[in-house]
Amino acid sequence: MFLLLFFVLLIQFFTYWVFEPLASFLEYVLEIRFFPIIALIGLVLLFSAKKIEHN
């Protein structure tokens, strides 16, 4: 049981160690003030896709 708990804590530690800098960077880059711009670009790209013609 303690071995299982040890492995779970080890996995949580390494997950935090690997993904915390990435999450911190994305939180800084994608701040709430940039969300309308990003959403607008996403919608433009979504609806500007060329339609596939079927023969």
Residue pairs with C-beta under 8 A, 6 or more apart in sequence:
30 38
